[in-house]
């Protein structure tokens, strides 16, 4: 059963139930008022009868005539003596000689009781009569309840009819209103099915209603989810294509060199060196891919502790000078004693990656400058080179996976895979810092890393 059917049935049942409860309350209230009015009429008749009657010396009751004249048609009475014989009764009873209420007739106290003799439904008051402290008989005053019963039946029928009609109208109104309210959900369902059939995540669901109600917010959230899924799906496709491309190149080189040595039927040292270089490239690629996957899944561990950035920078400076040899001149222009809270190995990885890139993309005889200083409450690390720089249109994308601003050049043996800077960005970001880059073609590139400085009190405590 659809949600529309279930909600329609629920609202209709609630409407009918509320009206039935209200109707039952009205019914019982009207019934109490009618019964009270009948009882008051019976009491008034009883009082008038006693005023008009006389009790003789022997205990007999003599009826008057004024009460009989003023007695309404729906009222009647009977007087029984102490021996249970009918003494007299109202004229409208005719020859009826049985007690109006046989059950109440046995009572020793005054009692109201509903009786159903052959004359219909009666409301009977039974009162034991006494004179001088001794019983002289029993009086029964009755009111005909046919009109009351008719009114109660009519009221009950009206309540049931109104409740039924209200349920039908509530069902129709609910069906229409719920249909209007759920129509955007039908659109969502149809769009989702179309996306599933066509594998087209670019589709979006139009939001014809208000963006502030539940349906509007749901559609907006669904569209945002589609946008994220489209981005993830596109990134995944690009990732697979890039990995395939990166793996194909070194494997092709390795296979070509192996085939060459087979044709030559001898081991060629140059070919072996090339195979080793390409194998190393594959090892670095797999390592970077694993590191990137750990970073994106949040499983890349970071072990935070106070880190002396000046000591770390000097360490990287010495190692990179050995790597650069005489091809590039690395200079340390400024250094300050600064302590940050971070993972020392990951921060060293950031510096090595940036300096390695600077060395790789700086021509022979060029220069790479390193510096460390304070800017407000942050430490600023700068890696600047005098290489070919980065095109302006490439700057927004350099921290994306597999992006390289070297499409017009043949890649060198030392060039990367476009993964290093994305890992650098992740590490800096998870240290609460930021990384900025300024560059222009043929004018070099400058990378600035800002990391929050550890507070002196915290530093002294750690020491």
Buried (B, 14 or more C-beta within 10 A) or exposed (E): EEEBEEBBBEBBEEBBEEBBEEBEEEBEEBBEEBBEEBBEBBEEBBEBBBEBBEBEEEBBBEBBEEBBEEBEEBBBBBBBBBEEEBBBBBEBBEEBEEBBBEEBBEBEEEBBBEBEBEBEBBBBBBBBBEBEEEEBBBBBBBBBBEEBEEBBEEBBEEBEEBBEEBBEEBBEBBBEEBEEBBBBBEBBEEBBEEBEEEEEBEEBBEBEBEEEEEBBEBBEEBBEEBEEEBEEEEEEEBBEEBBEEBBEEBEEBBEBBEEEBEEEEEEEEEBEEBBEBBBEBBEBBEEBBEBBEBBEEEEBEEEEEBBBBBEBBBBBBEBBBEBBEEEBBBEBEEBEEBBBBBBBEBBBBBBBBBBBBBBBBBEEEBBBBBBBBEEEEBBBBBBBBBBBBBBEEBBEEBBBBBBBBBEEEEBEEEBBBBBBBBBBBBBBEBBEBEBEBBBEEEEBBBBBBBBBBBEEEEBEEEE
